[in-house]
Amino acid sequence: MLASNTEDIEARRLRVLLIDECHLLWGDLTGYVWGKTDQEIAVGIVNERDKQTYYGAVDYLNGKLLLKAYNAGNSDNTIDYLRYLLDSSPNQQLLLFWDGASYHRSHLVQNFLCEVNQGLSQEQWKIHCVRFAPNCPSQNPIEDIWLQAKTWIRRFCALIPTFSHLKWMFEWFIQNTTFDFMSLQMYGFFSEIKY
């Protein structure tokens, strides 16, 4: 699909975005524990309600991530995020790659997509969605971004006194990093990043 749209991608008429949601928990700071393999290790989480959901879309061409915080992953927030992506991409069609989360497939989201694309031929759709294979996060390079961001904040766990500080650090890292993983090139080579 990308190869057949190379001209539109390079001319920036078509913006390719890889989308996913990330759920940041206060317990993410203590995400890894070392111990004996034959013994169970319990790690208590003080307040499970300290969580933040982020929607993110990595731009396939430039490696930047468009991040927006929400209270949960659901149909209403998915629609709001899709509107945000449209607003962030004036005069561009969107080709979105995402997983098969139930709220991506919901009637509300499907109705929104029909409304946005109403009256347009498939080649002119404002938003075209492609679903990754089920239960295969390795197909979505944004998973590497979430992991890198969480790994980065874990390095500073002793310096992070509150969950609001944790969220700030996570967002700062995402907004100030251009991502360039090999997995970003798994679908073809269109990157602006020069080697």
C-alpha positions in Angstrom: 0.0 0.0 0.0 2.8 2.4 0.8 4.7 1.6 -2.4 1.7 2.3 -4.5 1.3 5.7 -2.9 5.0 6.8 -2.9 4.5 9.9 -5.0 1.6 11.2 -2.7 3.6 10.4 0.5 6.8 12.2 -0.7 4.7 15.1 -2.0 3.0 15.3 1.4 -0.4 14.9 0.0 -0.7 11.6 2.0 0.4 11.5 5.6 1.1 8.0 7.0 0.6 7.6 10.7 1.1 4.6 12.9 -1.2 4.8 15.9 -1.4 3.2 19.3 -2.4 3.9 22.9 -0.2 3.8 25.9 -1.3 3.5 29.5 1.2 5.0 31.9 0.9 3.8 35.5 2.7 5.0 38.6 4.0 1.5 38.9 5.7 1.8 35.5 8.7 3.2 37.4 9.3 -0.2 38.9 8.7 -2.1 35.7 11.6 -4.5 36.0 12.8 -6.6 39.0 15.8 -8.9 39.3 15.5 -12.0 41.4 15.9 -15.8 41.5 14.0 -17.6 38.7 12.5 -20.1 41.0 11.0 -17.6 43.4 7.9 -15.4 42.8 8.5 -11.7 43.3 5.6 -9.5 44.3 5.7 -5.7 43.6 3.0 -3.7 45.3 1.5 -0.7 43.6 0.5 2.0 46.1 -2.2 3.7 44.0 -3.5 1.9 40.9 -5.7 4.9 40.1 -2.6 6.9 39.2 -2.7 6.3 35.5 -2.7 8.2 32.2 -3.8 7.1 28.8 -2.0 8.6 25.8 -2.9 8.3 22.2 0.1 8.6 19.9 0.7 8.6 16.1 4.2 8.5 14.8 4.6 10.2 11.4 6.2 7.6 9.1 8.0 10.3 7.1 9.7 12.3 9.9 9.6 10.1 13.0 7.8 12.7 15.1 5.0 11.5 17.5 1.7 13.4 17.9 0.8 12.8 21.5 -2.4 13.6 23.3 -3.5 12.7 26.8 -6.9 11.2 27.7 -8.6 9.6 30.7 -9.1 6.3 28.9 -9.0 4.5 25.6 -12.5 4.5 24.2 -14.6 5.4 21.2 -15.2 9.0 22.1 -11.5 9.6 22.8 -10.5 7.8 19.6 -12.8 10.1 17.6 -11.4 13.2 19.3 -7.9 12.0 18.5 -8.8 11.4 14.9 -10.1 15.0 14.7 -6.9 16.2 16.3 -4.9 14.3 13.6 -7.1 15.9 10.8 -6.5 19.3 12.3 -2.8 18.6 12.5 -2.7 17.6 8.8 -4.3 20.4 6.8 -4.7 19.6 3.1 -3.5 16.0 3.6 -5.2 12.7 3.4 -4.4 10.4 6.3 -3.4 6.7 6.0 -3.6 5.3 9.5 -2.2 2.0 10.6 -3.5 0.7 13.9 -4.4 -2.4 15.9 -7.8 -4.0 16.2 -8.8 -2.5 19.6 -12.5 -2.8 20.2 -13.0 1.0 20.3 -11.2 1.3 16.9 -13.8 -1.0 15.4 -16.8 0.4 17.3 -19.9 1.7 15.6 -19.2 5.2 16.8 -15.8 5.3 15.2 -17.0 3.6 12.0 -19.8 6.2 11.8 -17.3 9.0 12.3 -15.1 7.7 9.5 -18.2 7.4 7.2 -19.1 11.0 8.0 -15.6 12.3 7.3 -15.3 10.4 4.1 -18.9 10.9 3.0 -19.4 11.5 -0.7 -15.7 10.9 -1.5 -14.3 8.1 -3.7 -12.0 5.7 -1.8 -9.0 7.4 -3.4 -10.1 10.8 -2.0 -10.9 9.6 1.6 -9.7 12.0 4.2 -8.9 9.1 6.5 -8.1 5.6 5.4 -7.5 3.0 8.1 -5.5 -0.2 7.9 -5.5 -2.7 10.7 -2.5 -4.6 11.8 -2.7 -8.4 12.2 -4.4 -9.4 15.4 -2.2 -9.9 18.5 0.9 -8.8 16.7 2.4 -5.6 18.4 5.7 -6.2 16.6 4.0 -4.9 13.4 3.5 -1.4 15.0 6.8 0.5 15.5 5.1 2.8 18.0 5.4 0.0 20.5 9.2 0.6 20.4 8.6 4.3 21.2 6.4 3.6 24.2 9.1 1.2 25.5 11.9 3.7 24.9 10.0 6.4 26.8 9.2 4.2 29.7 12.7 2.9 29.9 14.0 6.5 29.9 11.8 7.5 32.8 12.8 4.4 34.8 16.3 5.7 34.8 15.2 8.6 36.9 12.8 6.8 39.2 14.7 7.9 42.4 14.2 11.6 41.3 10.5 11.4 40.4 8.4 12.3 43.5 4.9 12.3 42.1 2.8 10.9 39.3 2.4 14.4 37.8 6.2 14.6 37.5 6.2 11.2 35.9 3.7 12.3 33.3 5.7 15.5 32.6 8.9 13.5 32.0 7.2 11.0 29.8 5.6 13.8 27.7 8.9 15.8 27.6 10.8 12.8 26.3 8.1 12.1 23.6 7.9 15.7 22.4 11.7 16.2 22.3 12.7 13.0 20.5 12.8 12.2 16.8 12.4 8.5 16.6 14.4 6.5 14.1 14.1 2.7 14.7 14.8 0.1 12.1 11.2 -1.0 12.7 10.0 2.4 11.4 11.4 1.3 8.0 9.9 -2.1 7.9 7.2 -1.1 5.4 9.5 0.8 3.0 11.9 3.6 3.0 10.4 7.1 3.0 12.1 8.7 5.9 13.3 12.4 5.8 16.0 11.4 8.2 19.2 11.1 6.2 21.8 8.5 6.8 
